[in-house]
């Protein structure tokens, strides 16, 4: 089994920054993808950023140039640095791990990010 724990959410003013962290534990194998998703009230969960264990990254258009994903494979940890935050970034942010050669996605419990205008 795999367990993910997120931290780093909170309340910030527009234009501010937050850094989210997610650490995975359990039976983790490479190659894998760790990603951040978010879900705002009344909206579908959407992909924000992803990073493979090989270092390839991807971002939603809405966060390009403002958010940066990074990871430490040895620590099974992924971070999301969020700068120039906007009220529309307000959501619950979830971490996900997908192991490429094994079935199943694993999700964290989510962390709330609130950006005030």
C-alpha positions in Angstrom: 0.0 0.0 0.0 0.9 3.6 -0.5 0.1 6.6 1.7 0.4 10.2 0.8 0.4 13.1 3.2 0.2 16.8 2.0 1.0 19.9 3.9 1.5 23.6 3.4 -1.9 24.9 2.5 -3.4 28.0 4.1 -4.7 31.5 3.6 -2.8 34.1 1.6 -3.5 37.4 0.0 -3.5 37.7 -3.8 0.0 38.1 -5.1 1.4 36.0 -2.3 3.1 32.6 -2.3 2.7 29.2 -0.7 4.6 26.0 -0.9 2.8 22.7 -0.8 4.6 19.5 0.1 3.5 15.8 -0.4 5.4 12.8 0.9 4.6 9.3 -0.1 5.4 6.2 1.9 4.9 2.5 1.4 5.7 0.3 -1.6 6.8 2.9 -4.2 8.4 1.9 -7.4 9.9 3.8 -10.4 9.0 4.8 -12.9 6.2 6.9 -11.5 4.4 10.2 -11.8 3.6 12.5 -8.9 1.1 15.3 -9.6 -0.9 18.0 -8.0 -4.6 18.4 -8.7 -7.0 20.9 -7.3 -10.8 21.1 -6.9 -12.7 24.3 -6.3 -16.2 24.3 -4.9 -18.7 23.2 -7.6 -16.0 22.4 -10.1 -14.3 19.2 -11.3 -10.9 18.2 -10.1 -8.2 19.4 -12.5 -4.6 18.7 -13.0 -2.3 21.5 -12.0 1.2 20.1 -12.4 3.0 16.8 -12.8 6.5 15.4 -12.7 7.8 12.0 -13.6 10.5 10.2 -11.7 12.7 10.9 -14.7 12.2 14.7 -14.3 9.7 15.5 -17.0 7.2 18.2 -15.9 3.9 19.4 -17.2 1.6 22.3 -16.2 -1.9 23.5 -16.7 -2.0 26.7 -18.8 -3.6 28.6 -16.0 -0.5 28.1 -13.7 2.4 28.3 -16.2 5.0 30.8 -15.1 3.5 31.0 -11.6 3.8 27.5 -10.2 6.8 25.2 -10.1 6.7 21.5 -9.3 9.8 19.7 -8.0 10.6 16.4 -6.3 13.2 14.4 -4.5 12.9 10.8 -5.6 15.0 9.5 -2.6 12.5 11.1 -0.2 9.4 10.3 -2.3 8.5 13.9 -1.9 7.0 16.4 -4.3 6.6 20.1 -3.8 4.5 22.8 -5.5 5.8 26.3 -5.2 2.9 28.7 -5.9 3.7 32.3 -6.6 1.6 35.3 -7.7 -1.5 33.6 -6.3 -4.9 34.7 -7.5 -8.3 34.3 -5.9 -9.2 31.8 -8.6 -6.4 29.5 -7.3 -8.5 28.9 -4.2 -9.2 25.2 -4.0 -8.4 22.0 -2.2 -5.1 20.7 -3.5 -4.5 17.0 -3.8 -1.3 15.0 -4.4 -1.4 11.9 -6.6 1.0 9.1 -7.2 0.8 6.9 -10.3 3.1 3.9 -10.6 3.6 3.3 -14.3 4.2 -0.4 -14.2 1.6 -1.1 -11.5 -2.1 -0.5 -11.5 -3.8 2.1 -9.3 -3.6 5.7 -8.4 -3.0 6.9 -4.9 -4.3 10.2 -3.5 -3.5 12.3 -0.5 -6.2 13.7 1.8 -6.0 17.3 0.3 -4.9 20.6 1.7 -6.9 23.8 1.5 -5.5 26.8 -0.3 -7.5 30.1 0.0 -6.4 33.2 -1.8 -8.1 36.4 -0.7 -8.5 39.4 -3.0 
